[in-house]
Amino acid sequence: MLEVTVLAERDDLASAGANAEAVAGERHVAAEPLAVAGKRYAAFISYSRSARGAFAPAVQRGLQQLARPWHRRRALEVFRDTTGLAVTAELWPSIRSNLDRSAWFVLLASPESARSRWVGKEIGRWIEVKGPQTIMIVVTDGGCVWDEAAGDFDRAASTAVHPALHGAFGVEPRYLDMRWAHEDVHLTLRNASFRGAIAELAAPMHGLAKDELEGEDVRAQRRRVQVITGSVLAMAVLLVLSVVAGLIAVQQRDLAEVRRQDALSRQLAARSENLDDTDPVLSRLLAVAGWRIMQTPDAHAGLLNALANPSVGGFPGHSGKLNGATFSPDGRSLATTGEDGTVRLWDPVTRRQLGQPLIGHDGPAEDVAFSPDGRSLATTGEDGTVRLWDPVTHRQLGQPLTGHSGAVYGVAFSPDGRTLASAGVDGSVRLWDPATRRGLGRPLGNPGPVYDVAFGSDGRTLATGGNDKVVWLWDAVTRRRLGRPLSGHTETVLRVAFSPDGKTLASAGDDGTVRLWDPVTHRQLGKALTGHTDNVIWEVRFSPDGRSLASVGGDGTVRLWDPATHRQLGKALTGHTDQAKAMAFSPDGGTLASAGNDGMIRLWNPAVHRQLGRPLTGHTGPIRALTFSPDGRTLATAGDDKTVRLWDPVTREETAAPLTGHTDAVLGVAFSPDGRVLAGAGGDRTVLLWDTATGRRIGAPLTGHSGPVYDVAFGSGGRVLASVGADGAVRLWDVRTRRPLGRPLTGHTDTIWTVTFSPDGRTLATGGLDTTIRFWDAATGRRIGAPLTGHSGPVYDVAFGSGGRVLASVGADGAVRLWDVRTRRPLGQPLTGHTGTVLRVAFSRDGRLLASTGIDGTIRFWDPEAYRQIGRPMTGSGGSSLGVAFSPDGRTLATAGEDGAARLWGIATAVDPVALLCATAGRTLTDAEWNLHLKDEPRRPICP
């Protein structure tokens, strides 16, 4: 039996006696004499006593009691000595011996332990002997932040991480966040969250999955009750009756409490989803609360659903309609203008107003712009003035800039901040020196009212839009028009905006369209962007990276567009109850703010399930399949043009010449586990292998199929390749010799569309035209059990998830089905939502997210444990979506389009979804909200 040694570094170090001097500030307490010959330990637990004195004993008790067999005092023997031993050179060999005989290293991470040299010494010894893969990190206090770019913990933000761990991990390690457990009421197995955390720690020590250990715990409790009952019966009937009654009462009480918390957790998740559109902040907080109460599948789905909601929240702004909005260059404040004549500054994180309103305009305040250095703010109004403000002191800088003879609607700073331009209904565009607040030369004249003005990236080109239905370009130095007007709009042009690189100009107006222009050639780029259901578009802005464009209109919606393809990105963002008139991106592009006639300021996450950059184009026909390399650095696509193409997902450029050799469409593609070999399945009845490093074909084609080959998959560490096709046979190949392995596997009665290996390579799953799914023993080629039936039409794709315990399948019946691989029974009800045939399905690497695509052109996400759709479906995949694949890190999804383009999408996942939801909510539950939704629960922290 494995035992646990607990080593606690203590800050209240006393004298060690005559043998050693005390080490100031640190001390170890051992559960028993540390060097017990021959003992093996389940884990070595190291922590700083000065941080949280009650925490380690609670973890110790939890490990002792969880899943305890009836015939043992403890599930895991935890040694604990009440005597103190100083950490000395003589004691270190004993500590080191315990380290070397332990299976896991559990670090209770806190700022105190991060400063401990003995914790560092223990970490160093462990990594030296056993490596970092068996280190469990439990964060009890402080910060623990992974820097994806550096591939290491963020050294500044990770105050709980000991320096010895920096550089130890190649990828972000999983860690257990228990910073919430501050009170004694938290530190007991009766607390569902604490029990779940102990189960997660103990599971690998017992060699079980977490859910299996929790099931074993329940069974162990039952066995204990049975044994106690039997013993008591042997003593006396009356005593048995009383004892049993007591035990049953306790068990029923505990069971009732678990059931109550389970029901409450699910209820909060459901309420969170219902509030998605109306109150996204409360939706986020209830999702977190549900997870804090009990970590159920529904609660997890609630977290994912909240993350997938692009609406981050809204708050009332002015006392009337809002007209303008912009972020400061550092993103720390948001400025808005309104019909009430005020200018207001807001903290976009807390949603609180910063200071008093800026008052000065005599009438509605219209446009607003920060100077590039953020030190001044310019506003315009219907009073015909331009005003400059200090955003720190909220005071007006000097006198108003006057000269316009009517309302002033547009204002813009030049990129260097030395020039300010304003546009008014008097038909003039005026240039000002913001330092001296004086006009610069004569105004730029226009035939009619001018509603907006924008500088190009060169600081010299100026664009204006107005009542004459055209866009004019000007030289801000010579004040002359540059060439002919940009004509195409059929009504007033209300807004103009340059892309960050100045190479594209966007305009929008009363004709309900957004148009893109080449400012050099003055030609319109492609067709107008249409979609708003009202004729007026009030604002258009490019994202900071220029890869997306946003517009707001009279229909109250915010819409995102791909300026490269002129397609709308996803569905319109809804929430405003009246016209949306203003909008701005934060400098990092992570937040979009909109404001409108409903008096509300709404914040959005534009990256939620949004397309990343332009599509990957190069194929001359539909893309039939795609897959990421195991390291995620390459995306392979295969299509009707008989080629396989390799792409860099970051640059979205092809990394080599197309892989050729097939004489018909390439219908399936797969990387070997080491990424060195790529296999392609072709309509020409062959399978081809390529060397991914050189792009050269490996040997002759693999032949044997009597019809098109639709799919391929590698198994057994890349030594075996499986292929399936129209002949209804599964063929196995030796990748090294390129020869068949045994006879074809038969059983399907028609075309086989899909094949995949389980993660351990022992099982092969196939799906076909005969509506069945079949399992095969990859070693013997024998069928495993009866076929899985349930689909009412052909099965087009299957995928393993959850370590091979779950299989997902999709087909012509439009449903996504989940199966228990061991019992071969359906899991839950079919997942429905697609409006036609579902063609492809894929699990994220951790198995906690499922994606499906089909002929309806949508991409849908599902929680495979809660059997629920997550968020809204994504659209814009170029017609029917013929392929889908997650990147290995789970943050990017690739889809294959019927239009011959592959697309990459950002996925709304997070290493710590609770922390992210709390951060975007910007607050915790109020007393009123707590009393409404959790009135029977003792008040506890939901978000910091």
Disulfide bonds with the S-S distance in Angstrom:
Cys918-Cys943 1.91
